[in-house]
Amino acid sequence: MTQLDILEAAFDAGERLTVAEALTRHGIYALSQRCGELRHERFYPLDSKMIETPAGKHVKCYFKGDE
């Protein structure tokens, strides 16, 4: 299973992932690059937004968008 396959399955299951969560849950380091590949190579409907963590940091969160 490729990293793109893993991410696609995770997003299909309703997961919302930050870089830290993708690394911890799935062992994927370069989340933004993999999400770009999903969008451009597989035409996967991804969306993202900035969120604030409990520690007050602002990070990007990726999730399946509307089709």
N, C-alpha and C positions, 0 to 999 in steps of 0.2 A: 504494500500500500504506500503510495507516495504522500508527501506532505500536503499536496493539493487535495488528494482523496480524503485524507484525515480531516482537513479543514472543511471541506465540503460536507462531509458527514456530520461534523460538529455543528456547523451553521444550520444544516437541515434539521438537526435535533433541537434547534432553538438556542444554542449557546451564543453568548455575547462574550467576545474575547478582547482583552488588552494584551500587550506584548508580554507582560509578566505572566498572565494566565495561560497564554498559548505555550510559553516555555514550560511552565509548571505542569499543566495538564497533558500536553501533547508533545513536548520536546521540540517545539518549533521556535527557532531563534529569530528569524527575519519575517515577522508577521506582515508588516506593510508590503514587503516585496511579494510574498506569497499571495496576499490579497489582490495585489495588482495583477498577478498572473491569473488568478481566478477570474477576475473581471475581464481581462483582455483576451485570454486564450480560451476560456471556457464560457465566456459571456454570462458568468454567474452574477445574480443580482445582489451585490453587497452594498451596504450602507455603513456609515461611521459617524460618530459624534464625539466631541470632547466631554469627558466626565471628570468629576473631582473625586479622588480617592479619600478614604477616611483620614489619611495623613495630610490632606490638603493639596496633594499634587494633582496636576491636570494632565490626563493621558487620553489617548484616542482609544475608543472602543469600537470594534467591528461586529457587525451582525447582518443577518440575511435581510435584504430590503424587499420592498413590495415588487411583485412581478408585473 
